Amino acid sequence: MSKELNKMKDRFDKVVHVQGSGIIMSEYLKKEKWGITFFLIIYIALFISSYLLIGGPATVEGPICVFLGFCFVQFLKYRSFKKDAGNKKEIGILRERHLEKAIQLEYLKKKERKSHDQT
């Protein structure tokens, strides 16, 4: 590859890394959507029933700690999912394809600008 394309590749590495994280996050959410949905439905139902039955939760910290605990567990699950996905070839291949397309697009834009400037 030429120096110009290497510079473009270096510049796009950061963009691809961020977008790759977005890909991993969306895959994780697709995998865990039913678990998260089930938790939120049960959490809301129990919160409402506590108001109906005893006039509210026994302590203010209870529901908050349950929610924070759930978020912490999901964070740990996401971290392990991200490590596993990073080891898979699929994510690497997606990043490489995106990188190649971005480099080609940038190269074509630059080439078009040069030909436009020469005329």
Secondary structure, 3 states (H helix, E strand, C coil): CCHHHHHHHHHHHHHHHHHHHHHHHHHHHHHHHHHHHHHHHHHHHHHHHHHHHHCCCCCCHHHHHHHHHHHHHHHHHHHHHHHHHHHCHHHHHHHHHHHHHHHHHHHHHHHHHHHHHHC
